[in-house]
Structure formats: C-alpha cells, structure tokens
C-alpha cells in the first residue's frame, strides 16, 4: 500500500486538501482522512516527544491503529496536522511512503492560529487548557500573554525545523508552500 502524508504545523489548508482529494479520487482505491480518533492524543504525545525524544514503540502503536482503522484500498492519504509528529522511523524510511511538508508564511500562521483559537470552542479549549497542545505554549498563556502571536511564530519555527529534519530522510519527501499546495498542477503531480 502506498501512503501519502501531508505534514504541517496546522493552519496550512490540510482540511481543504482532504476535501478536494476526497471529492476527486475513487473511494475504492483511495482512503483520504483528515482527523481521526487518535488525532488529539497524537498531537499532545508528539509535542511531548519533541522535548523527550522519540518513543518509537508508541509511534508504531498509534500508527498501526490509524492504518488498521482508516487505510482502506490501495492508497492511504492523510492530511491531519495533529499526527505530523508521530510517524515512526520504519514508515518514514519506507519507499512506499510519500511525505509532503506544507509551510505557510510565519506571520500569517501566527495570525491564523490566534484567530482560530477564538472562533471554535474546541480550539479555544485545547489552546488554553491542554498542556503540550503547542510547543512552548502553556495553559492560559493564549489568553494572558499580550505577545502570544510572537510565541506562535516561535512554534512555527520549532515545528517546521523539526518536520524538515525528521522527514527529509524520506526518499519521497518534498516541501511546498501553502500557495503551491492549492495549485491544481501541484496536487495532480503529488497524487
């Protein structure tokens, strides 16, 4: 089975990418997923592992759950940014795995994150009350820190650096901008 993972910091259009691909790809060949039942847990654990080092056994367990539950057909495509930091080394090194790292402009990312945490209750709750929801952002800091947008820019730096360092060993890794991700030509070439 070929696997394609769109990895990102979040707020990079991955939900829309999943919707576009789901509309245009045949269901019997492609399983396209955005968020799954282990997404939130994977996000927190991935952020903890950023500080503590990789727990490959846990990454494999989470990954196996995702594949067994959601990978139906010949090809599996996942655009869930919440699992971006939990792909195990065996999958990253697999020649049948393709990784597309989407990067949004830093300040636009920080602005979007800030607005998003005030629009939706679940996002507001996660960003304000869940430890390790974002790298280096502590509970209630989103509400109390007048410089939180600068903090989100630091999150952008840390996560994109980690994503590139970890995933560029994949033989099919590519890094694209948010604008490129929504080019019909780019999506067609990736698929």
N, C-alpha and C positions, 0 to 999 in steps of 0.2 A: 504494500500500500504506500502510495506517495502521500507525503504530508507537507502542508504549507502553513507556516505560522507567520502572521503579521504581528510583530512585537513593537511596543512603543511605550511611552510614558503615560499614555492616556490622552484624551482630548486631541486625538490625531485623526479623527474621521473613521475609525475602525468599525464602528457600528454601521455607518452608512456603506462602507465597503462590503460588509457581510450582507447587507440588504441587497445591494446591486448584484453580487455574485449569486446569492440565493435565487434571485429573480431570473437570472440568465443561464445558470448551469443546471443540467439534468439531475434530478434527485437520485436516480438510480446509480449514478456514477460519483456524485459529489455530496459529501456531508459538510455543510457550511455552518459553523457555530460562532456566536459572539460571546454571550455569557452563559456560564454553566453552574451547576450546583456547588462546585468547589472553588468558584472564582474568587469570592471574598476571602476565604481561608487561604487560598494560594497567594493572594496579594500580600496579606499580612506575613505569612511564612517567608515569602520571597524577600520582603523588606527586612525581616529579622536575619535571614541568611546573608544579606548584604553585609551586616556587621559581624556575624559569627563565622562565616564561611559556609560552603556548600554542604548540605546534608543529602548526598546522592540517594540514599535509601528512601528518604522522604519524597524527594523529587520523583523518583521512579514510581513510588506508590500513588502519588497524585496523578502523574502522567498516565499510568496504567488504568486508573479509574476513568479518566477522561476518554481514553481510547476505547475501552470496553463499552462505555455507555453511549458515546456520541459518534464514533467513527464507523459509519455505515457506508458501504460502497467501495469503489476503487481508490478514491481520493478523499482525504480529510483536510479541510481548510478551517483554521481557527484565527479569528481576529480579536480575541479577547485580551486587552492590555493587562488585565488582572493576573493572567498566568504568565506574563512575559519573563518573569524571573525564576520560573520553576522547571524549565525544560532540562531533563537530565543529560549528562555528557554523552551517553550512548546514542541519544536521539539527535543531539547537536552534531555529532560526527557521522551520522548515517547519511550516505549519499542519496537516499530517497527522501530526505528532509530538506525543505526549502525554507529559508528564513528571510523575510522582508522586514527590515527595520525602518519604520516610518518616523521622521523627525519633523516636528513643527517648529516654527520660529520661536525662540525662547520667550520673548516678552508676550507674544500672542498666547503661548501656552499658559503663562502665569495669569494673564487676564482671564482666559477662558476657565481655568481651574477656579479662580476666585469667584467668578460669576456662577459657575456650575454648583459650587458648594452653597450657594444661597438660593438656588432655584428649586432643587429637588430635596425632599425630606431625607431620603436615604443617604444622599451625598452629604448633606449638611450633618447628619448624624455621624457618618463614617469619618469625615474630616475633622470633626470636633471632639469626638468621644472615643474613637477606637485607636489605641496605641499602635504604632507602626503601620498606620494606614498609608502614610507617606514617609519617605526618608527624612529624618531630622525635624519633622513637624510634630510637636507634642500636643496631646489633648488640650482643647480650648485655645490653643495658640492661633488658630484660624480666626477666632472671634476677637481675641485680645491684642494680638500683635499688629500695630499700625503699619508694619513693614512686611506683612505676610506675602505680598506679591514678590518681593525680593527673595523671600525664603523659597517660594515656589520656583523661582529661577534657579536657585541652588539645587532643588530637587531635580529639575530638568538636566542640569549639568551632571549630577551624580548618576542618574539613571541612564542617560544616553551614553555616558562614558562606559558604564558597566555593560550595557546591552551590546555596544560595539565590541568591547574587549572580549566578552564571553562568546558572542555569536559569529564573529568574523572567522573563527576557525571552521565554521560550517562550509563545505565545498560549494554550496549554492547560496551563500549569504549575499544580500545586496541592501544597500542603504539608499533610501529615497526620501524626498521631501513630501510634505503633505500635498503640495500642489501637484507633484508628479503622480502621487497615488490616485488622484482623481482624473488623470489623463486616460482616456479610453485606450490609447495605444499602450501605455504602461501596464494597465491591468490585463489587457489581452496578452502581452508578452509574458507577464508573470505567470498567468494561467497556462 
